Amino acid sequence: MNSVIFIASNGSCENSQFKSMIENDFDIIEVNPCKSLLTKLETLIPDAIVIQESIDDPDTYQACQQINFSDKYHFIPVIFTGSPLPGDKKVRLLESGADDYLEEPYDSDITVAYLRALINKRQNFSCLAEKYDALKKEVSGAKVISAGCLDPDDEELFKATLQQSAVGIAQMSIEGRFLKVNDRFCDIVGYTREELLSLNYMDITYPDKDGTELKMVKMILDGNADSFEIEKRYIHKKGHPVWVKLYTNVSRDESGNIRNAFSIVADISAQKEAEARLHESEAFFRTMYESSSIGIVRMSVHDKRIEQANAAFCDMLGYEEHELKGKHLRDISFLEDMAENVVQHNKLESGEIPAIKMEKRYIHKSGYLVHALLHANLIFDENGNPLYYMGNVLDITDIRTSQQRLKESEEKYRAYVDNSPHPIFVTDVFGMLLDVNPAGCSLTGYALEELMDMNIIDLCSPKSVDAATEHFLSVKKNAKVSAELLFLKKDGTEFYMQVEAVMIDKKTLLALCVDTTERKLTEKLLIEAKMLAETASNSKSEFLANISHELRTPLNIVIGYSDVLLSEVSGELNEKQMKYSSSIKDAGSNLLEIVNSLIYIAEIEGGSRELNIMKFDLKPMVADLEKIFRSMASKYNLIMEFDVDINIKYVLADESKFKTILHHLIGNAIKFNKEGGTVHVVFGRDDDDIKVQVIDTGIGIPEDKQDELFDPFVQLDWSHARRYSGVGIGLSLVKGLVEMHGGKISLVSKVGEGTTVTFTIPQKI
């Protein structure tokens, strides 16, 4: 009689290759779907069960566990078949409790022999054989299986079936106390069997924050479930946590009360550690990918379209990632670079080169070019088939822009040097010429090729060799030197050059030169002319001083006698005599004022800077000036105003010259005023200076004539001014006296509106 094998699947087994291969040697019973296996086992007990479904199918996986970890059916071999099983699926196979996995392609002889050996293996254990025969009889007789069939106390059964299992197995009481454990479970938690049998499962359970296991246990205790599967952690005897996958199933008596609980424990610590390392690695590379300043982009092999891009690449081209995805390489590449790009792709795909390394230009979303260095590789699957391109893209736009600007700058400054009208020489630290511009060649009369074999000293006149050598050495020491030296042209002609030499770097000197030959001749002529002019000026000043002194004495006499006559101490004067005497005095006084001004100007031009600086009270001087000019102003119906800042306690100046300055300015303000106008004299402070302003409402001065007013012997000849007397020395004298004090003077005027003259006198000695 042939052995009976269940072939379970979720579909038809009619075209099953495995079924066709073994059906002549075994009696085949098809079970469909897989989850109906337990129902089928209640009517027929097979010698083995073959499952032709994926281990990932949840119904199939659960059915396998229920068979292998049940009291009734655990000794029936369960085998999966199918295509080669990946490594990560083998752990799941162990957790399911399956005995083996047969991979395609099958060898019929080997497969049949293997199945027979697996079935016959049960005959080596009399206990299993007896249990099997008893179960078959009970099933065939439709009897209820007795609880003693798989008695938890049956040590022989436990050792025969579970002790050598590759997964940990533990039997526990309803209170959670360990009753039986196999060697593998002891290895997983690090305790001996004796130690574990004195413990409760909670004693070695790592604290569960979510309380998942307790919830599952409660469901079983409440009768709402008979099994559960979770991932949990035990506490190893040495103190470290051990990750396991736990499948727990309970058996109940006829009243539904729990008799005992079996747990199958698979150590997944290595898997968890691998997952942690994988997660860490993924996190590391994800961080690198997302935070990298280098653009990273993935592109498909077959159609060259963007599949993924990091933030750096998106920022580089101005796109969001969703905008880049799906774009063809040519959509973001500069057209002129595409041909070389395609050549590099072909070489990479053919294996001619290990990676693409090239410089290319992309097109930014805004339209401008982005220069980049591209390093791209092909990523392959486990079978060597190309999956996608992975490229690293470094933005070098700034570098290329800088290089272009540098090139343009070099070309620009080369043009400046070549087109400069002045000679430029470049030498090494020994004076050998390295470069000379066309102006240098033209001036010296040498060709550039000739100059390249010469030393800068070779161009010097013998008269200036020593000075040139000292100058050259000073440049190397001080980095910058200026000198005028005598040189020789190729034809022997001497010429002067002003040389401004600087160190460009530690090995190179640059000399910017100007031909000063004509200037030297001009300077010589100017010096001679200056000497003549100074002689003439000194003679003029000396003449003016002598004449002025000669005139001052008789004028003082004339003025004195006219005062005597006007005072009538020698007798009364008639009206005519009084008029003549007044005219004599006025004319003499005016002439004396002119003579005194000439003396001052002569002293200033002669270099005399003698000042009698002293502190004096301003108020008496102002009162005196007001008395002098009040009557003059009344003749023209003018209003005179004097304002003195209360903070001015005294003035530090030459009192006589200070009064002369005011006398001339106030006199001009009255002389050139209009009928009914005003003259306003303001004394104030400007930081540490005394500031004086003389403001009038007179005829004003044209803007184009204002700069001439302070020149000596200049009087405006425009139509209005010609009506007024004077020789034009007043403002020139005022300017000289102010500057002698270290002060400044300025003028603001508008024709028809008036003039404001402002001067300052420093108050620091």
C-alpha positions in Angstrom: 0.0 0.0 0.0 1.4 3.4 -1.1 2.0 6.2 1.4 -0.5 9.1 1.3 0.7 12.6 0.5 -1.4 15.7 0.6 -0.6 18.3 -2.1 -2.0 21.6 -1.0 -2.4 24.7 -3.1 -4.7 27.7 -3.6 -5.4 26.6 -7.1 -5.7 23.5 -9.3 -2.9 20.9 -9.2 -3.9 19.3 -12.5 -0.9 20.7 -14.3 1.5 20.4 -11.4 4.9 19.2 -12.4 5.6 18.0 -8.9 2.4 16.0 -8.8 3.1 14.4 -12.1 6.6 13.4 -10.9 5.5 11.5 -7.7 2.0 10.3 -8.4 3.2 6.8 -9.6 4.9 6.2 -6.3 2.5 7.8 -3.8 -1.2 8.2 -3.3 -1.9 11.9 -4.0 -4.7 13.8 -2.2 -5.3 17.4 -3.5 -6.2 19.9 -0.8 -7.6 23.3 -2.0 -7.3 25.9 -0.6 -4.3 25.6 1.9 -6.3 26.9 4.8 -8.6 23.8 4.6 -5.7 21.5 5.6 -6.8 21.2 9.2 -10.3 20.4 8.2 -9.0 17.7 5.9 -6.8 16.3 8.6 -9.9 15.5 10.7 -11.0 12.9 8.1 -7.6 11.6 6.9 -4.1 11.5 8.2 -1.4 11.6 5.5 2.2 10.4 5.6 3.4 13.8 4.5 2.1 17.2 3.3 3.5 19.1 0.3 2.5 22.8 0.0 2.8 24.4 -3.5 2.3 28.0 -2.4 4.6 30.9 -1.4 5.7 31.1 2.2 4.5 34.7 2.2 0.9 33.7 1.7 -0.6 34.3 5.2 -3.2 31.5 5.1 -0.6 29.0 4.0 1.9 30.2 6.6 -0.7 30.0 9.4 -1.8 26.5 8.3 1.8 25.2 8.4 2.3 26.6 11.9 -1.0 25.1 13.2 0.0 21.7 12.0 3.7 21.7 13.1 3.1 23.2 16.5 -0.1 21.3 17.4 -0.4 18.5 19.8 -2.2 16.3 17.2 -0.3 16.8 13.9 3.2 17.9 14.7 4.8 14.7 13.6 3.4 14.9 10.1 6.2 16.2 7.8 5.4 19.5 6.0 7.4 20.5 2.9 7.2 23.6 0.7 8.2 23.5 -3.0 8.8 26.2 -5.5 11.5 28.4 -7.1 14.8 29.1 -5.3 14.2 30.7 -1.9 15.9 34.1 -1.1 17.9 34.3 2.1 15.4 36.6 3.9 12.6 34.0 3.2 14.5 31.1 4.9 14.0 32.7 8.3 10.3 32.8 7.7 10.4 29.1 6.6 11.9 28.2 9.9 9.4 30.2 11.8 6.6 28.4 10.0 7.8 25.1 11.4 8.2 23.5 7.9 10.5 20.5 7.7 12.1 21.4 4.4 11.9 23.3 1.1 12.4 21.6 -2.3 13.6 23.9 -5.0 13.1 23.8 -8.7 14.3 22.1 -10.9 13.3 18.8 -9.5 15.1 15.4 -10.0 12.3 12.8 -9.9 14.4 9.9 -8.5 16.0 12.0 -5.8 12.7 13.6 -4.9 10.9 10.3 -4.5 13.7 8.8 -2.5 13.8 11.9 -0.3 10.1 11.7 0.5 10.3 8.0 1.3 13.2 8.6 3.7 11.3 11.4 5.4 8.2 9.2 5.9 10.2 6.2 7.0 12.1 8.4 9.5 9.0 8.2 11.7 9.4 4.4 11.9 12.7 4.9 13.8 10.7 6.3 16.7 8.3 3.7 18.1 6.5 6.4 20.1 5.8 8.5 17.0 4.8 5.3 15.1 2.3 4.4 17.8 0.9 7.9 18.0 0.6 8.0 14.2 -1.3 4.6 14.1 -3.5 5.7 17.0 -4.3 9.0 15.3 -5.2 7.2 12.1 -7.5 4.8 13.8 -9.2 7.6 15.7 -9.6 9.7 12.6 -10.8 6.7 10.5 -13.2 5.8 13.3 -14.4 9.5 13.7 -13.4 9.5 17.3 -12.2 12.4 19.4 -8.5 12.4 20.0 -7.7 11.8 23.7 -5.8 14.4 25.5 -3.2 11.9 26.5 -2.2 11.3 22.9 0.3 14.2 23.1 0.7 14.4 26.9 2.9 17.4 27.9 4.6 15.1 30.3 5.6 12.7 27.6 9.4 13.4 27.7 10.2 10.8 25.1 7.9 12.5 22.6 9.3 15.9 23.5 12.9 14.8 23.0 12.1 12.9 19.8 10.3 15.8 18.1 11.4 19.1 19.6 14.7 18.8 21.4 16.9 19.1 18.3 14.8 21.7 16.6 16.5 24.7 14.9 14.1 27.0 16.7 13.5 27.5 20.4 10.4 25.7 21.8 8.9 26.2 25.2 5.9 24.7 26.9 4.3 26.9 29.6 1.6 26.6 32.2 -1.4 28.9 32.1 0.3 31.0 34.7 3.3 31.4 32.4 5.7 29.1 34.2 8.1 27.2 32.0 7.3 23.4 31.9 9.6 22.3 29.1 12.2 24.0 27.0 14.4 22.6 24.3 18.2 23.2 24.0 17.8 25.9 21.3 15.5 28.0 23.6 18.2 27.7 26.4 20.8 28.9 23.9 18.7 31.9 22.9 18.2 33.2 26.4 21.4 32.0 28.0 19.9 30.0 30.8 20.1 26.3 31.7 17.0 24.2 31.5 16.9 23.9 35.3 17.1 27.7 35.7 14.3 28.3 33.2 12.0 25.7 34.8 12.1 27.8 37.9 11.1 31.0 36.1 8.0 32.6 34.7 8.2 33.9 31.0 7.7 37.5 32.3 11.0 37.1 34.4 13.0 37.1 31.2 10.8 39.4 29.1 12.1 42.8 28.2 9.7 45.6 29.2 7.1 46.1 26.5 6.0 49.8 26.4 3.1 49.1 24.1 2.0 46.0 26.1 1.4 44.0 22.8 2.2 40.6 24.3 0.0 41.2 27.4 -2.9 42.1 25.1 -2.4 38.9 23.0 -2.2 36.8 26.2 -5.4 38.4 27.5 -7.2 37.6 24.2 -6.2 33.9 24.6 -7.2 33.9 28.3 -10.6 35.4 27.3 -11.1 32.7 24.8 -11.0 35.1 21.8 -7.9 33.5 20.2 -5.8 30.3 20.4 -2.6 31.7 19.0 -0.6 34.8 18.3 2.6 35.9 16.6 4.7 38.9 17.6 8.3 40.2 17.7 9.5 40.7 21.2 12.7 40.9 23.3 13.9 38.5 26.0 16.5 39.5 28.5 19.5 37.3 28.1 21.1 36.0 31.2 24.1 38.3 30.5 21.8 41.3 30.6 21.5 42.2 26.9 18.2 42.1 25.0 17.6 39.3 22.5 15.2 39.9 19.6 12.9 36.9 18.7 9.9 36.1 16.6 7.4 34.4 18.9 4.6 32.1 17.9 2.4 31.0 20.8 -0.4 28.4 20.5 -2.6 27.0 23.3 -4.4 23.6 23.5 -7.7 23.5 25.2 -9.7 20.6 26.8 -13.3 19.6 25.8 -14.6 22.5 28.0 -12.4 25.0 26.3 -10.1 25.4 29.2 -6.4 25.9 28.4 -4.3 22.8 29.1 -1.0 24.2 28.2 0.8 26.7 25.9 3.5 26.0 23.3 5.8 28.8 22.1 8.1 28.6 19.0 10.9 31.1 19.3 13.2 32.1 16.4 16.2 34.2 17.2 16.1 37.3 14.9 18.8 39.3 16.7 21.1 39.0 13.6 18.2 40.1 11.4 17.4 43.0 13.7 21.1 44.0 13.8 21.3 43.8 10.0 18.1 45.9 9.8 19.5 48.4 12.2 22.8 48.6 10.2 20.8 48.9 7.0 18.6 51.6 8.5 21.7 53.4 9.8 23.4 53.1 6.4 20.3 54.2 4.6 19.9 57.2 7.0 23.6 58.1 6.5 23.4 58.0 2.7 20.0 59.7 2.8 21.5 62.5 4.9 24.5 62.6 2.5 22.2 62.7 -0.4 19.9 65.4 0.9 22.4 67.7 2.6 25.2 67.3 0.0 26.4 70.5 -1.6 27.1 68.5 -4.7 24.3 67.7 -7.0 23.2 64.0 -7.2 20.9 62.8 -9.9 19.6 59.4 -11.1 18.8 58.9 -14.7 17.2 56.0 -16.6 19.4 54.0 -18.9 16.9 53.3 -21.7 15.5 56.8 -22.3 17.9 59.1 -20.4 15.2 60.7 -18.3 15.6 62.1 -14.8 14.2 59.8 -12.1 15.5 61.4 -8.9 17.5 64.5 -8.0 18.7 65.9 -4.7 18.2 69.5 -3.4 21.6 70.6 -4.5 21.0 69.6 -8.1 17.5 71.2 -8.1 18.9 74.4 -6.7 21.7 74.4 -9.2 19.3 74.4 -12.1 16.4 76.3 -10.4 13.8 73.6 -10.5 11.7 71.7 -7.9 12.4 68.0 -7.9 8.9 67.2 -9.3 9.7 69.5 -12.2 12.9 67.7 -13.0 11.5 64.2 -12.8 10.7 62.9 -16.3 12.8 65.5 -18.1 15.1 64.2 -20.8 18.8 64.9 -20.5 18.7 67.1 -23.6 16.0 69.3 -21.9 18.5 70.5 -19.3 21.8 70.3 -21.3 23.5 72.8 -23.5 23.0 71.6 -27.1 26.7 71.9 -28.0 27.7 69.6 -25.2 25.2 66.8 -26.0 27.3 65.1 -28.7 30.2 64.5 -26.3 27.7 63.5 -23.6 26.3 60.8 -25.9 29.8 59.6 -26.8 30.6 59.2 -23.1 27.4 57.3 -22.4 28.1 54.9 -25.1 31.6 54.3 -23.9 30.3 53.7 -20.3 27.6 51.3 -21.4 30.0 49.3 -23.6 32.5 49.0 -20.7 35.2 51.1 -22.5 35.4 53.5 -19.6 34.6 52.8 -15.9 32.9 56.2 -15.4 32.0 59.4 -17.2 34.2 62.3 -16.2 33.6 65.5 -18.2 32.9 69.1 -18.0 29.6 70.2 -19.4 27.0 73.0 -19.4 23.5 72.7 -18.2 20.7 75.2 -18.9 19.2 76.9 -15.8 15.4 77.2 -15.6 16.0 81.0 -16.0 17.9 80.4 -19.3 21.5 81.0 -18.3 24.3 78.4 -18.5 25.5 76.5 -15.5 29.1 75.1 -15.8 29.5 71.8 -14.0 31.9 68.8 -13.6 30.0 65.6 -14.1 31.1 62.2 -12.6 28.6 59.5 -13.5 28.5 55.7 -13.0 26.2 52.9 -14.2 24.5 51.0 -11.4 23.9 47.2 -12.2 21.6 44.6 -10.7 22.9 41.2 -9.3 22.8 39.7 -12.8 24.9 42.5 -14.3 22.1 44.3 -16.0 22.3 48.1 -16.0 19.6 49.7 -13.8 20.3 53.4 -14.0 22.9 56.2 -14.2 24.0 57.9 -10.9 25.7 61.2 -11.4 27.5 63.6 -9.1 27.5 67.2 -10.4 29.7 70.0 -9.1 28.7 73.5 -10.0 31.8 75.3 -11.2 30.0 78.3 -12.7 31.7 80.8 -10.3 35.1 79.3 -11.1 34.5 79.5 -14.9 33.1 83.0 -14.5 36.1 84.0 -12.5 38.5 82.5 -15.0 36.7 84.2 -17.9 36.8 87.5 -16.0 40.5 86.9 -15.3 41.2 86.2 -18.9 39.2 89.3 -20.0 41.1 91.3 -17.3 44.5 90.0 -18.5 43.5 90.9 -22.1 42.3 94.3 -21.0 45.4 95.1 -19.0 47.6 93.7 -21.8 45.9 96.1 -24.1 46.5 98.9 -21.6 50.2 98.1 -21.4 50.6 97.6 -25.1 48.7 100.9 -25.9 50.2 102.9 -23.1 52.1 106.0 -24.5 54.6 105.6 -21.6 57.3 103.0 -21.4 56.7 100.0 -19.1 59.5 97.5 -18.2 59.2 94.2 -16.4 62.4 92.6 -14.9 63.4 89.8 -12.7 65.1 90.4 -9.3 68.5 90.5 -11.1 67.4 93.2 -13.5 67.0 91.1 -16.6 64.2 92.4 -18.8 61.2 90.0 -19.1 58.8 92.2 -20.9 58.7 95.7 -22.5 55.7 97.4 -24.1 55.9 99.0 -27.6 56.4 102.5 -26.1 59.5 101.3 -24.3 60.9 99.8 -27.5 60.1 103.0 -29.4 61.7 105.3 -26.9 64.9 103.2 -26.4 65.2 102.4 -30.2 65.7 98.7 -29.5 63.5 95.8 -30.8 61.8 93.7 -28.3 64.0 90.7 -29.1 67.1 92.8 -28.4 65.8 94.0 -25.1 65.0 90.5 -23.9 68.7 89.8 -23.8 69.5 93.0 -21.9 69.6 94.1 -18.2 67.8 97.3 -17.2 71.2 98.7 -16.2 72.4 98.3 -19.8 70.0 101.1 -20.8 71.3 103.6 -18.2 73.7 106.4 -19.0 77.2 105.9 -17.4 76.4 109.1 -15.4 73.4 107.4 -13.7 74.6 103.7 -13.4 75.4 104.1 -9.7 72.1 105.8 -9.0 70.1 103.3 -11.1 71.8 100.4 -9.2 70.9 101.9 -5.8 67.4 102.6 -7.0 67.0 98.9 -8.2 68.3 97.6 -4.9 65.9 99.9 -3.0 62.9 98.5 -4.9 63.7 94.9 -3.7 64.1 96.2 -0.1 61.2 98.7 0.1 58.8 97.2 -2.5 58.3 100.7 -4.1 60.7 103.4 -5.2 60.5 106.5 -7.3 63.5 108.2 -9.1 64.4 110.2 -12.2 67.4 108.7 -14.1 69.4 109.4 -17.2 69.3 106.7 -19.9 70.8 106.1 -23.3 69.0 105.3 -26.6 70.4 102.7 -29.0 71.9 105.6 -31.1 73.6 107.0 -28.0 71.2 109.9 -27.3 70.7 110.7 -23.7 67.2 111.1 -22.3 65.6 111.4 -18.9 62.9 109.1 -17.5 60.9 109.3 -14.3 60.8 105.7 -13.0 58.1 104.4 -10.6 59.2 100.9 -9.7 57.2 98.3 -7.6 57.6 94.7 -6.7 54.8 92.6 -8.3 55.9 89.5 -6.4 59.0 88.1 -4.9 60.5 87.4 -8.3 59.3 90.3 -10.5 59.6 94.1 -10.7 57.4 96.5 -12.7 58.7 99.9 -13.8 56.3 102.5 -15.0 58.2 105.3 -16.8 57.6 108.7 -18.3 60.0 110.5 -20.7 60.9 113.6 -18.8 63.5 115.0 -21.2 61.3 117.9 -22.3 60.2 118.5 -18.8 63.7 118.8 -17.5 64.4 121.4 -20.2 61.2 123.2 -19.3 62.0 123.1 -15.6 65.4 124.7 -16.3 63.7 127.5 -18.2 61.1 127.9 -15.5 63.7 128.1 -12.8 65.5 130.8 -14.7 62.2 132.7 -15.3 61.3 132.3 -11.6 64.5 133.8 -10.5 63.9 136.7 -12.8 60.3 137.1 -11.6 61.4 136.9 -7.9 64.0 139.6 -8.6 61.4 141.8 -10.3 58.9 141.2 -7.6 61.3 142.0 -4.8 62.3 145.2 -6.7 58.6 146.1 -7.0 57.9 145.4 -3.4 61.0 147.3 -2.3 60.0 150.2 -4.6 56.5 150.3 -3.3 57.7 150.2 0.3 60.2 153.1 -0.3 57.7 155.2 -2.2 55.0 154.6 0.4 57.2 155.6 3.2 58.3 158.7 1.3 54.6 159.6 0.7 53.4 158.9 4.2 55.4 161.7 5.9 54.2 164.6 3.8 50.7 163.2 3.8 50.6 163.1 7.6 51.7 166.8 7.6 49.0 167.8 5.1 46.3 165.9 7.1 47.6 167.4 10.4 47.5 171.0 9.1 44.1 170.5 7.6 42.8 169.3 11.0 44.3 172.5 12.6 42.5 174.7 10.0 39.2 172.8 10.5 39.5 173.2 14.3 39.7 177.0 13.8 42.2 177.4 16.6 44.1 179.9 14.4 40.9 181.8 13.5 37.5 181.3 12.0 37.1 180.1 8.5 34.5 181.2 6.0 32.3 178.7 4.3 34.6 178.5 1.2 37.7 178.0 3.4 36.0 175.3 5.4 35.0 173.4 2.3 38.5 173.6 0.9 40.1 172.4 4.1 37.6 169.5 4.4 38.5 168.5 0.8 42.2 168.6 1.6 41.7 166.4 4.7 39.5 163.9 2.9 41.8 163.6 -0.1 44.8 163.3 2.2 43.1 160.6 4.4 42.1 158.6 1.3 45.6 158.8 -0.1 47.1 157.8 3.3 44.8 154.8 3.4 46.0 153.8 0.0 49.6 154.3 0.9 49.2 152.2 4.1 47.5 149.4 2.1 50.4 149.5 -0.4 52.8 149.1 2.5 50.9 146.1 3.9 50.8 144.5 0.4 54.5 145.1 0.0 55.2 143.5 3.4 53.0 140.5 2.5 54.5 139.9 -0.9 58.0 140.5 0.6 57.4 137.6 2.9 56.8 139.5 6.1 54.6 137.5 8.4 55.0 139.5 11.6 51.9 139.6 13.7 51.4 141.1 17.1 49.0 138.5 18.4 47.3 139.5 21.6 44.0 139.2 23.4 41.8 142.2 23.1 38.2 143.1 23.9 36.0 143.2 20.8 33.3 145.6 22.1 35.4 148.8 22.1 36.6 148.1 18.5 33.0 147.5 17.4 31.9 150.8 19.1 34.7 152.6 17.3 33.8 151.1 13.9 30.2 152.0 14.5 31.1 155.6 15.2 33.4 155.8 12.2 31.0 154.4 9.7 27.6 155.6 11.1 28.0 159.0 9.5 29.1 157.6 6.2 26.1 155.3 6.2 23.7 158.0 6.9 24.9 159.9 3.8 23.4 157.0 1.7 20.4 156.5 4.0 21.8 153.1 5.0 21.0 151.1 8.1 24.1 149.8 10.0 23.7 146.8 12.3 26.4 145.1 14.5 25.7 141.7 16.2 28.3 140.2 18.6 27.9 136.7 20.1 27.7 136.9 23.9 30.0 133.9 24.1 32.9 136.0 22.6 34.8 137.3 25.6 37.9 138.3 23.7 39.6 138.0 20.3 43.1 136.5 19.8 44.6 138.3 16.8 46.7 141.3 15.7 44.4 144.0 16.8 45.6 146.6 14.2 45.4 144.2 11.2 42.0 142.8 12.5 40.6 146.4 12.5 42.1 147.0 9.0 40.3 143.9 7.7 37.0 145.1 9.1 37.6 148.7 7.9 38.0 147.6 4.3 35.1 145.2 4.3 32.6 147.6 6.0 33.8 150.4 3.8 33.2 148.3 0.6 29.8 147.3 1.9 28.8 150.9 2.3 30.4 152.1 -0.9 28.8 149.5 -3.1 25.4 149.5 -1.5 22.1 150.9 -2.8 20.2 153.9 -1.4 18.1 152.8 1.6 20.0 149.5 1.9 21.5 147.7 5.0 24.9 146.7 6.2 24.9 143.9 8.8 28.1 142.9 10.6 27.9 139.7 12.6 30.6 138.4 15.0 30.2 134.7 16.0 32.0 131.4 16.6 32.8 128.5 14.2 34.1 125.8 16.5 37.4 127.2 17.8 37.5 130.1 15.3 36.1 133.7 15.3 33.7 134.0 12.4 32.8 137.4 11.0 30.3 138.1 8.2 29.8 141.5 6.5 26.4 141.4 4.7 25.1 144.1 2.4 22.2 144.6 0.1 24.2 146.3 -2.5 24.7 145.9 -6.3 26.2 142.5 -6.1 29.0 140.9 -8.1 28.7 138.8 -11.3 29.6 135.1 -10.7 32.3 135.1 -13.4 34.1 138.1 -11.8 34.1 136.9 -8.2 37.3 134.9 -8.4 39.2 138.0 -9.5 38.2 140.2 -6.6 41.0 139.0 -4.3 43.8 139.8 -6.8 45.8 143.0 -6.1 45.1 146.1 -8.2 41.9 144.6 -9.7 38.8 146.7 -9.9 35.6 145.5 -11.6 35.0 147.2 -14.9 31.4 146.2 -15.4 29.1 149.2 -16.0 27.7 149.6 -12.4 31.1 149.4 -10.7 32.8 152.1 -12.8 30.9 154.8 -10.9 32.9 154.0 -7.7 36.4 155.1 -6.8 39.3 153.0 -5.7 42.5 151.3 -6.9 41.4 147.7 -6.2 43.8 146.7 -3.4 41.3 146.5 -0.5 40.1 142.8 -0.9 43.6 141.6 -1.9 45.0 143.2 1.3 42.1 141.7 3.4 42.8 138.2 2.0 46.5 138.5 2.8 45.9 139.7 6.3 43.3 136.9 7.0 45.7 134.3 5.7 48.6 135.7 7.7 46.4 134.8 10.8 45.9 131.3 9.4 42.2 132.0 8.6 40.0 131.7 5.5 37.9 134.1 3.5 35.1 133.5 1.1 32.5 135.5 -0.8 28.9 134.8 -1.9 27.2 137.4 -4.1 24.3 137.8 -6.5 23.8 140.8 -8.8 21.1 143.1 -7.6 20.7 141.3 -4.2 23.9 141.9 -2.4 27.1 140.4 -1.1 28.2 138.4 2.0 31.9 138.3 2.8 32.9 135.7 5.5 36.3 135.3 7.2 37.5 133.2 10.1 40.4 133.8 12.5 41.7 130.8 14.4 41.7 131.2 18.2 44.5 128.7 19.0 48.1 129.9 19.3 
